Amino acid sequence: MYVVLGVLAVVENVVPPVPADAAVLLGAFLSHRGVTNLVGVFLVVWLANVGGALAVYFVARRYGRRLFASPRGRRLVAPEAVAVIEREYLRFGIAGIFLARFLPGIRAVVPPFAGIVNLSPLRAGIPIALASGVWYGGVTVLGSVLGAEWERIAAILANVNRTLGLMALVLAVVWGTRLYLRARQRRRERVWHAVTRALGDAAAGDDAGPIDPREAAMLVLELAYADEALTTSERSLVVEHLRSRWGLEPPASAPPPVPVAKAESRLAAYRDRLVGRFGRARRIALVEGMWQAAFADGTIDAHQDLLMQRAGQLLGLGADELAEARRRSGVRAPRERAP
């Protein structure tokens, strides 16, 4: 254990990401388990860290100037930067070196640059040793406190974990309930989602681009299932037609049946929202796209015409506007159903 702690404390001066502090914390923690000695942990880590820092300092003092004067060294650190570092070291002196040894990421470069700017061993070594002693002294004390109070800390952590677990359970229930309600609302408002997808971006107004024919066909399919006026056989004819032309499949689960009065009220609410969000030309273009996407293969039946009348009502269009959209789509007048 002591060898590992000493090696990590030395290597930290060369490779800053090495987790020396965590290892020291563990070593001090284990002193209350009889594995290590608290004073021994501190002395090993402190002396090893200071020794490693001074070794880096002396190497940099002897070879640093020569390295940074070479072409490769100039690319690493420009001569102007070396001059600035030297000026700052002389400006802040021992206090600056002492404080810099507490800064993550910077502490590792303090000894080599102290050697590069040719500070004396005392001016570099004293603040490095003091800062290392304060730092690792604090880490060992913290580890010792954790080891002494571990039973109490473990009880606190158990309570915290239990509380966090209950909070996570509550959040999961709330999240699941919200997903269920949203899915249920989407099932009940499939027509609304289908028509808004087909209309596109409301902010673009009537210039939102051409109507996607597949989205228009999907809206026809949703209307076929939502319109209680259609019989099962009539709805099946629409579904088969859209399946053969677009490969559309009916919804996995039909929307829950609602009373006629409620269905009409919902249709009126949709109409008001659509008229407020989308321009008249855009809504007429959608009806025209629905005619072309669903029934552009020729003459339509009366029940199909009834379905498109429902679409016109949903989009807030009158009979004349609906007839004009049908004429532009090229669909002929409906045939009468056989008695």
N, C-alpha and C positions, 0 to 999 in steps of 0.2 A: 504493500500500500504506500509506504513512504517513498519507495523508488518511483512508482507511478506518479505520485504527486510532484516529486522533484523534477522529473522529466517534463511533465506538462508545464510546470512553472518556468522552466528554461525555454522550452519550445515556443511558449506564448510570445516571447520577445521577437521571434522570427516569423511565426505564423499566427497572427492575431485571432483568427477564428477558433483556435484550439480552446476547448471548454475547461480551462484551468480553474476558473472560479467555481464552476459546478463541482469539480472534483474535490476542491478544498472544502466546500460546503458539506459534501458527503463524508470526507474524512473527519471533519469536526463533529458531524452528527454521530458517526460511529464511535466516537470517544465515550459516549454514554452506553455503548454496548460492549465495552471492553476490547474493542478491536484496535483502537488507536489511542494515543495520548494527545490531549489537546495542545499542550505546550510543544510537544514533538511535531505535531502537524504544522503549527505556525512557524517554528524555526526552520523546518525542512523547506517549506514553501517560500518563506521570506528569503532565506539565504540563497536558494536555487534561483529565484527570480532576480534578485539583485546581481548574483554572479553571472547569469545569462545576459542581463542588460549591460553590465560592464564589459563582458566579452564582446558584445556587439559594438559597444562604444569604442573599445581599443582597436578593433578591426577597421571600423569606419574612420578612426582618427589616422590610422596608418595608410590605408589604401583608398579612402573615400575621395580625396581630392584628385588622386591619379585616375580613379574610375570616372568621375564626372568631367574630367578634362579630356577624356577620350571621345571619339565620335559617337560611340554607342551611349556613353554616359551623358553626352550633351543632348541626345534625343530623349533620354529619361528625365533629366532635370537640367534646364538651361542654366548657364552661368549666372544670369541675372537673378534667377530664383534662388540659387545658392547664396548670392550676396544679400538678398532680402532676408533669407532665413538666418544668416549670420547676424545681421543687424537686429533682428527681433530677439535672438537669443541674448545678445549683449544688452538689449534694452530691458528685457524683463528679468534676466538673470536667474538666480536660484528660485525665486518665487514662481516664475513662469514655468520652469521645468517641473517643479513640484506640482503645480495645478494641472499641467498638461498630462501628467501621468495618471490622472483620474478620468480622462476623457476617452471613451471607447473609440477605437479606430486610430486615434492619434497617439495614445500612450506607447504603441510599439515603435513609432518613428522618432520618439524623443531621444533615446540613446544614440542611434546612428547619426542623427543630424548634430547632436552635441559633439560627437567625434569629428564630423566633417568640418564644423566651424572651429575646431581646435580649442574647445574649452578645456580647462585643466581638469584632471581627474577628480579633484576635490569639489570643484564647482559643479561638475556633472554627477559625481557619485553620491554626494550627500543628499541632494533633493530626491534622487532616484531611490535611495535606500529609505529615506523618511516616508515618501509617498507609498512605496511598496509595503512598508511596515504598517502604515495606517490602513491601507486597503485590505491586505490579507488579515490583519488583526480584526478588522470589522467582519470579514467573511467568516473567520473561525469562531468569533463570538456568536454570530448569527446561527451558524451550524450547531454550536453548543446549546444555545437556547432552544432550538428546534428539537434537539435530542432529549433535553431535560423535560420539555413540555409536550413530548410527542403523544402521550396518551390523551392529554387534553385536546391537542390539535387534531388528533384522529377522530375524537368524538365530535368536535366542531365540524370537521370535514364530512363526517357521516351525516350530521344534521343538514349540512348544506347540500350534500348530494341527494338526500331524501327530498328536501324542498325543491331542488332543481328538477328532480324526477317528477314530482307532482305537477310542477309548472309545465314541464314538457308534455305530460299527459293531458293537462287542460288545454294547452295550445294545440296538441294533435286533435283533440275532440272538436275544438272550435274550428280548426282548419278543415277537418273532415266534414263537419256540419255545413260549413260555408260552401265547400265543393259540391256537396249533395244538393243544397238549395239552389246553387247556380245551375247545376245540371238539370234540376227539376224545372227551374224557370226557363232554361233554354228549350226543354222539351215542350213546355207550354207555349213558348213564343217562337217556335221554329219558323212560322211564317214571317214574323218581324225580322229575324236574323237573315232569312233567305232574301227578303226584298231589299234590305239595306246592303247586303253583299252585292246584289245585282245592280243597285243604283250607284254604288261606289262612294267616292269622297264627296260629302255634302259641301265642303268648303270650295270645291272646284266649280260648283254651280252646274250650269247646263253644258259646260265645256269639259266635263270629267272624262271624256273619251267615249268610244263606242261601247255599247252594252255587250258584256260577255255572253254569248249565246248559251253556253252551258249553264251559267248562273241563272239565266232567264228560264231555261228548261227546268232547272231545279226548283225555281219558284213555282212553276206550274205544277210540279209534282207535290210540293208541300200544300198548295192550295187544294189540290184534288183530295188530299187526306183531311184537310181542315174543313172543307165545305160539306156540311151535313146534308145539303140538298141533293148531293149525288148519291145514287144507289151504289151498292157494292159492285154490280156488274159494270156500271158506267165508270166507276173509279178504276176497275181492272183494265178497261179498254185504254184509258189514259196511261196507266202504268206500263202496259205492254208496248204502247206506241213509243213512250220515252225510253224504255229499256232497249228496244230494237234500234232506235235512232242514235241515242247518246250513251247507251250502256248504263243508265241510271237505275239504281235499285231503290225500291221503296224503303221508307224508314224501318229500322229494326223493330221499333215499337211505335204504334200509332199514338198520337196525342190523346190524352184522356178526353172522353166525350164531355161536352158541356151543354147546358140548356141552350136552346136557340136564342133566347133573349140575351143571355150572357155572351154568346158568340157574336151576336150583332153588336153588342156594346163594345166588345173587344175590337171588332172590325172598325167601328167608328173611332175608337181611341187611336188605333194604328193610323187611320186615314188622317186624323188631325195632326199627328206627329210627322207623318210623311209630307203632308202639304206644307207644314211649317219649315221642314228641313231641306226639301228638294224643289227645284223649279218645275214649272208646268212642262216645259219642253223636255226636260229630263224624264219626267214621269210618262209622257206620251211615248218617248223613245223606248222606254222599258216595255210598255205594252206592245209596241210594234215588234220589239225583239222577242217577246214571248210568243206572239203569233208565228213569227218566222221559225223560232227554235222548236216549237212544239207541233205546229200544224201546217208547215209550208209545203207539204206534199200534196195539197189539193183541197178539196171541199171538206169542211168539218161537219160533224154531227151537231144536233141541237144541244146535247148535254155538254159538248165541248164549248159551244158558243156561250152556254150558261156559265161555264167555269170562267171564261174570259170576261164576261160581264161582271162577275165577282171580282176579278182582278182590277177592272176599271173602277169599281166602287172602292176597293182598297186603296187605290192610288188617287182617289178624289177626282176622277175624270167623268165627264158627262157622256151620254149616249152618242152624241155627234163626234166627240173627240175619239171615243172608242171605235166608232165605225170608220173614221178617217185613218186611224192607225191600222185597222184591219185591211182597208183598201191599199194602203201603202205597202203592206206586207205581202200582197198578192194572194191572200187566202180568199176563196170564194164564199158566198153566203151559205149558211148551214142548211142541210137537208132536214126535212121534218122527220121526227121519229115515227116509226110504225106504231099504230094503235095497239 
